[in-house]
Amino acid sequence: MSDAFDAHSVPRLPLAGAGALVLVSLVAVAALRLSGAPPMSVAPSPVTVERQLQFRDAAAGGVDVIDAASGRRLKHLEPGADGFIRATVRSLARARRAQHVGAEMPFVLASHADGRLTLADPATGRSINLEAFGPDNAGAFARLLAAQAAR
């Protein structure tokens, strides 16, 4: 039985190396946190294009995306479609409810000079970097930024 155990055991040297790497990482993070060093941050990139959007429930489970400046509908999200847009807006709306903020203030969809695309909620101060979810998901919002309002 010990032969079977030895055949499936993890080599000790790589295991010790991985453990040392984890320990060094933890010590480095603890040292930085305890030293009082400010967290690194990236300077905000200028906004090149932005659009204020409202999301309104529509009949049969759909959602209308409204350009808040003109009041015109940009897109109708059918039930079961555009899941990333729905989930992203739902998470921001949940934060609004938790802070007892109404739905009147529009969200701000912005394209930045560095290529980032963000969806911000001025009512709660939350902002989501949409590129972090991949090009297809960010593209769903980019199409809203470029969409022409329906008449």
Secondary structure, 3 states (H helix, E strand, C coil): CHHHHHHCCCCHHHHHHHHHHHHHHHHHHHHHHHHCCCCCCCCCCCEEEEEEEEEEECHHHCEEEEECCCCCEEEEECCCCCHHHHHHHHHHHHHHHHCCCCCCCCEEEEEECCCCEEEEECCCCEEEEHHHHCHHHHHHHHHHHHCCCCC
